Amino acid sequence: MTALVYLLMCIIYFICVGLDIIMFFLQVRLLFTWRNIQWLRPFDTAGTPIVDMVTAQLPRFTKTSKPLSEKGKLIIALLMTATLRMTFGLFINLK
């Protein structure tokens, strides 16, 4: 039984790492809506597929009367990802 718990904790840990990576790329894209920072351009290019996928799925979860701006989508996606990350982090810290 202990092995199953450790396996579950490892899976949750890798989910948390993936959420951290998504949050990083969302933050980089959010910075680019404010200012063009040249040395961050490769990170934005590398994270374009994941950021586009996350922001494309956002209207499924947010039912707004008018469409969101790009910055609004990024902020909401970042808040939702951070909330998920904190929730999974709580599960890892339970003993």
N, C-alpha and C positions, 0 to 999 in steps of 0.2 A: 504494500500500500504506500509506503514511503517513496518508493521509486516513481509511482504514478504522480505523487504530489510534486516531486522534483521535476518530472517531465512537464507537468502543467506550468510550474513556475518558470521553466526555461522557455516555454512557448510564449508565456505572457511577457517575459523579458525581451524576447525578440520582437514581439509586437510593439513594445515600448520603444525599442531602438528604431523601428520603422516609423513610428509616429514622430520621434525626434527628428529624423531625417526629413520627413514631410514638413514639419514645422520650420526647419531651417530654410528649405527652399521657398516656403510661403513668405518667410520674413525677407528673404533676398528679393523676391518679386515685389513685395510691399515697399521695400526701399527704392526699387526702380520706379515705382509710381510717384515717388517724391523727388528723386534725384538720380541722375545717371552716374553711377560710380564705376569707373572703367575696370578696376581690378576685380569687381564682382561679376562682370559680364560672363566669364566662363561658368560660374556657378549657376547663373540664370539660364544659360544655354543648356547645361546638363539637367537642370531641374524642370525645364519647360514641359516635358510630357507628364510628369507627375502632378505639377501645379495645374495644368490644363484639365487633367482628369478629375482632380479634386473639385475644382471650381465648376466643372460641367455637371457634376453630380449634386451640387449644392441646391439647385431649385427643387429637388425631390424632398429635401428636408425643411426648407424655408418657404412657406407659402406667403409671399408678399403680393400686394395688389399691383405694384409697379416693379419693373425689372431693377435689379441692383446694379450699381456701377462696378467697375473692375476692382476698385479699392474696397468697396463695401463687401464684395464677394470674398476678397482676400482676408479681410478682417474677421468676417464671420467664420470662414473656414479655419483660420488660425485659432479663434476662440473655441470652436468645436473640437479641433484636434488637441488643443491643450487640455480641455476638459476630459476627453477620452484618456489622454496620457496620465493625468492625475488619478483618474479612476483606476486604471490598470496598475499604476504605481502603488495605490493603496492595497491592492490585492497582493502585490509582491511583498510588501512590508508586513502583512499579517502573518502571525506565527502561531 
